[in-house]
């Protein structure tokens, strides 16, 4: 199991110092970074993120002569557009917004016949990001163009319910549009039809299992994690207007997961995988579930969910320095566990831990990838598998109270 992650030998806490780097002599580079005043460290994150952005843009757009091999936000060109949109909102660089819109236009053409309907892997992500970026560009005609296309997306009856390819992923796109363009952009009646279907499906399968009140399947597996399972679906449902009995089902489903976690504090990947305590990823395991538990603490105000989130975060601290760089199953994604808890609690311990994971990447990632000791991702420049996610994290580290796990936390 240890071959999946680097041992975390970083100190439990390193106090910031006003000493300059040269005054610290032979101190290890990582400790120097952790010792920096946050204002100075954030500039390191910013410079590195903007350099990475340039490299990623060149590799995914320039080198390919703007020809798309994959349009999705998860691992394709739309992910680069999303990174550029993030950079624009932080730096107000109009070139980032212009290039973002050019990429979305190409993704729109490439995805026109796609049957996938979600934010991360389908048409909804293209149309939603296009409409929102167009609003920031003050191009109402283009906003209307993308909204019209979004409203033409049809959800098939045999669609799954999970986040990457299913109904929850479509709903997240609705939430993204309403957040940036105003409540009612996608009306509650549209969302309610989808919520009704998710709740019905979850209850039907839950009754057959006799455990959780809500349960879902993805290719025959009853997954628990953020990408395909309970955590991701509950996360989206908590942003919906739920009936009291539906809210109780969501809470009871999360309690079921807490009661059936591993003794280590980690969570199974699925109902069928209840003995293999291995995965500590956003997609499967404690990290993604922690983000959902923090959300539950915010929505329901129950201490049990926050306590469970803090417990799961210990697993991430101890076993979350994965030998992968990405957002989905890598160190970049795992750092968001601590950012989420910092936003919720204000405890500096969690900011330090987020900083520690980010500084580990800042100091070590490129070296470890070049030596083959860290996996750079099957799609090495993508948002969810590659260094695109690391660049996004570094941008979020500049203003940690404004951080959000991309395409998961609103």
VENTA-V258318 format. One record per pair of residues at least 4 apart in sequence whose C-alpha atoms are under 7 Angstrom apart, sorted by the first residue. I is the first residue (numbers start at 1). J is the second residue. Records with the same first field share a line. If there is no record, write none. Layout:
I=J ; J
This chain:
1=278
4=322 ; 323
5=319 ; 320 ; 321 ; 322 ; 323
6=321 ; 322 ; 323
8=318 ; 321
13=352
14=34 ; 35
15=35
16=34 ; 35 ; 36 ; 37
17=35 ; 36 ; 37
18=37
19=23 ; 24
20=24
21=32
27=31 ; 32
28=32
29=33
30=34 ; 359 ; 360 ; 363
31=35
32=36
33=41 ; 359
34=356 ; 359
36=40 ; 41
37=41
38=42
39=43
40=44
41=45
42=46 ; 397 ; 398
43=47
44=48
45=49 ; 394 ; 395 ; 397 ; 398
46=50 ; 394 ; 395 ; 398
47=51
48=52
49=53 ; 391 ; 394 ; 395
50=54
51=55
52=56 ; 391
53=57 ; 391
54=58
55=59
56=60 ; 381 ; 388
57=61 ; 62 ; 80
58=62 ; 63
59=63
60=64 ; 77
61=65 ; 66
62=66
68=77
70=76 ; 77
71=76 ; 77 ; 78 ; 107 ; 110 ; 111
72=76 ; 77 ; 78 ; 79 ; 120 ; 121 ; 122
73=77 ; 78 ; 79 ; 120 ; 121 ; 125
74=79 ; 120 ; 121 ; 383 ; 384
75=79 ; 379 ; 382 ; 383 ; 384 ; 385
76=382
77=81 ; 103
78=82 ; 103 ; 104 ; 107
79=83 ; 382 ; 383
80=84 ; 383
81=85 ; 100 ; 103 ; 104
82=86
83=87 ; 392
84=88 ; 96 ; 97 ; 100
85=89 ; 96 ; 97 ; 100
86=90
87=91 ; 96
88=92 ; 93 ; 94 ; 96 ; 97
94=98
95=99
96=100
97=101 ; 133
98=102
99=103
100=104
101=105 ; 130 ; 133
102=106
103=107
104=108 ; 126 ; 130
105=109
106=110
107=111 ; 126
108=112 ; 126
111=123
114=122 ; 123
116=121 ; 122 ; 123 ; 165
117=122 ; 123 ; 124 ; 153 ; 165 ; 170
118=122 ; 123 ; 124 ; 125 ; 164 ; 165 ; 166 ; 169 ; 170 ; 173
119=124 ; 125 ; 169 ; 170 ; 172 ; 173
120=125 ; 164 ; 169 ; 407
121=164 ; 165
123=127
124=128 ; 150 ; 170 ; 173
125=129 ; 173
126=130
127=131 ; 146 ; 147 ; 149 ; 150
128=132 ; 150 ; 173 ; 177
129=133
130=134 ; 146
131=135 ; 142 ; 143 ; 146 ; 147
132=136 ; 177 ; 180 ; 181
133=137
134=138 ; 139 ; 140 ; 142 ; 143
135=139 ; 140 ; 143
139=143
140=144
141=145
142=146
143=147
144=148
145=149
146=150
147=151
148=152
149=153
155=159
159=166 ; 167
160=166 ; 167 ; 218
161=166 ; 167 ; 168 ; 198
162=166 ; 167 ; 168 ; 169 ; 227 ; 228 ; 229 ; 232 ; 233
163=167 ; 168 ; 169 ; 227 ; 228 ; 232 ; 233
164=169 ; 227 ; 228
165=169
166=170
167=171 ; 194
168=172 ; 233 ; 236
169=173
170=174
171=175 ; 191
172=176 ; 236
173=177
174=178 ; 186
175=179
176=180 ; 410
177=181 ; 185
178=182 ; 183 ; 184 ; 185 ; 186
179=183
181=185
184=188
186=190
187=191
188=192
189=193
190=194
191=195
192=196
193=197
194=198
195=199
196=200
197=201
198=202
199=203
200=204
201=205
202=206 ; 214 ; 215 ; 216
203=207 ; 213 ; 214 ; 215
204=208
205=209 ; 214 ; 215 ; 216
206=210 ; 211 ; 212 ; 213 ; 214 ; 215
207=213
212=253 ; 256
213=249 ; 252 ; 253
214=249 ; 253
215=222 ; 230
216=222 ; 229
217=221 ; 222 ; 223
218=222 ; 228
221=270
222=229 ; 270 ; 271 ; 272
223=228 ; 229 ; 230 ; 269 ; 270 ; 271
224=229 ; 230 ; 231 ; 268 ; 269 ; 270
225=229 ; 230 ; 231 ; 232 ; 269 ; 283 ; 284 ; 285 ; 288 ; 289
226=230 ; 231 ; 232 ; 282 ; 283 ; 284 ; 288 ; 289
227=232 ; 283
228=232
229=233
230=234
231=235 ; 288 ; 289 ; 292
232=236
233=237
234=238 ; 250
235=292 ; 295
238=299
242=246 ; 247
243=247
244=248
245=249
246=250
247=251
248=252
249=253
250=254
251=255
252=256
253=257
254=258
255=259
256=260
257=261
258=308
261=265 ; 266 ; 267 ; 268
262=266 ; 267 ; 277
265=311 ; 312 ; 315
266=277 ; 285 ; 286 ; 312 ; 315
267=285 ; 286
268=273 ; 274 ; 277 ; 285
269=273 ; 284 ; 285
270=274
279=284 ; 285
280=284 ; 285 ; 286 ; 287 ; 316 ; 319 ; 320
281=285 ; 286 ; 287 ; 288 ; 328 ; 329 ; 330 ; 334
282=287 ; 288 ; 328 ; 329 ; 333 ; 334
283=288 ; 328 ; 329
284=288
285=289
286=290 ; 312 ; 316
287=291 ; 316 ; 334 ; 337
288=292
289=293
290=294 ; 309 ; 312 ; 313 ; 337
291=295 ; 337 ; 340
292=296
293=297 ; 305 ; 306 ; 309
294=298 ; 305 ; 306 ; 309 ; 341
295=299
296=300 ; 305
297=301 ; 302 ; 303 ; 305 ; 306
303=307
304=308
305=309
306=310
307=311
308=312
309=313
310=314
312=316
313=317 ; 337
314=318
315=319
316=320 ; 334
320=331 ; 334
321=331
322=330 ; 331
323=330 ; 374 ; 375
324=329 ; 330 ; 331 ; 374 ; 375 ; 376
325=330 ; 331 ; 332 ; 375 ; 376 ; 386 ; 387 ; 390
326=330 ; 331 ; 332 ; 333 ; 377 ; 384 ; 385 ; 386 ; 387 ; 389 ; 390
327=331 ; 332 ; 333 ; 384 ; 385 ; 389
328=333 ; 384 ; 385
329=333
330=334
331=335 ; 357
332=389 ; 390 ; 393
335=339 ; 354 ; 357 ; 358
336=340 ; 354 ; 405
337=341
338=342 ; 350 ; 351 ; 353 ; 354
339=343 ; 350 ; 351 ; 354 ; 400 ; 403
340=344
341=345 ; 350
342=346 ; 347 ; 348 ; 350 ; 351
343=401
348=352
349=353
350=354
351=355
352=356
353=357
354=358
355=359
356=360
357=361
358=362
359=363
360=364
361=365
364=368
365=369
366=370
367=371
368=372 ; 373 ; 374
369=373 ; 374 ; 375 ; 376
376=380 ; 386
377=385 ; 386
378=385
379=385 ; 386
380=385 ; 386 ; 387
381=386 ; 387 ; 388
382=386 ; 387 ; 388
383=387 ; 388 ; 389
384=389
387=391
388=392
389=393
390=394
391=395
392=396
393=397
394=398
396=400 ; 403
399=403
404=409 ; 410
405=409
